[in-house]
Amino acid sequence: MNSQEQIHLIQEIKRKFEQSDPLAEPVKHTNGDKAASVLVPLTFHNRELVVLYTHRSNNISRHRGQVSFPGGMEELGDITYLDTALRETAEEIGVPPQQVEVFGKLQPMDSPSGYLIHPYVGFIMELNDLHKNSAEVEKIFCIPLKWLLKRGNLRQEDYRSPLGEIHKVWVFKEFDGERVWGITAEITRRLLEKIK
């Protein structure tokens, strides 16, 4: 894909978000509310449009060893949920906010762990300064958008929670040793529905 084709593709995706919810939704900071934000990063790698994921460290307390998007819980200095997503992205993978062009927002969703997650979709312009925070991230990896869209790579499976409850979760086929499932797969699925 040449640079003109890349620009055209990104503009097409950006247009899909023109009617999305306002980006500057203020953080509520209410005791008892559990809110988090993630960035769903698109970028080009080897001239191919990809979605960027992290494999979380085994040394953290929540969701250890799972595949996720850069993100985390709101903090007192965050004014909007977008601020949370961009701050966490800078902390986890070293991409500063000025390197992210935010396209829009997907619908907030409840996670099984009790968080209301605010997903923002953005384009990372430059990967040269990418570096992981080893305390939180074991690995940064990309999956081509074309592969994610391929029929048969996404399905639903039964999942048994630690409390013994069984519910359906979305699961992608394994890609290069990584398995995207659960809330991360659900966010990815909603992204694909929005842009295809």
C-alpha positions, 0 to 999 in steps of 0.5 A, a space after each residue: 500500500 503506497 502513501 496515497 492509499 494509506 492516507 485515503 484509507 485513514 480518511 475513510 475510517 475517520 469519516 465513520 466516526 464523524 457522528 460518534 459521541 462527544 470526545 470531551 466527556 468529563 471524568 466523574 470522580 465519584 466514590 464507588 464508580 469504577 471507570 476506565 478508558 482505553 485507546 484502540 490504536 490504529 497504525 501502519 506497520 510494514 505498509 499495512 493498517 494494523 491494530 496495536 495491542 499490549 500483552 499485560 505483565 504477569 506482575 500486575 494485580 489486575 488482568 495479568 498476562 492478558 491481551 488488552 489495549 493501552 489504558 487504565 483507571 481514571 486518576 484525579 488529574 484527568 479532566 476527561 475520559 479521553 485524558 485517561 486513555 491518552 495518559 495511560 497510553 503514554 505511560 504504558 507504551 511511550 506514545 505521547 498524546 500529540 502523536 495520536 490523532 483521535 478519531 472518535 469513541 465507541 460506546 462505553 461498556 461494562 466489563 465482567 470485573 465491574 468497570 465501565 470502560 470508555 474506548 477511544 479510537 485513534 491513529 498513532 502517527 509515528 512508531 519510532 518512539 514506541 517503548 513498553 513500560 515493563 512494569 505493566 506491559 510484557 509485549 507490544 504487538 500488532 494484528 493486521 486489520 485485514 486479518 481481524 476482518 477475515 471471516 471465521 477468525 472471530 467466534 463466541 465461546 463459553 467462559 466460566 468465571 472464577 465464581 463458576 458462572 458461565 457466559 459467552 465471550 468473543 474470541 479471535 483465533 490465535 495470531 502469532 502466539 497471542 489470543 485476543 478474547 473477552 472485553 478486548 475482543 468485544 471492543 475490537 469487534 465493535 471497532 470492526 462493525 463501525 469501520 467495515 
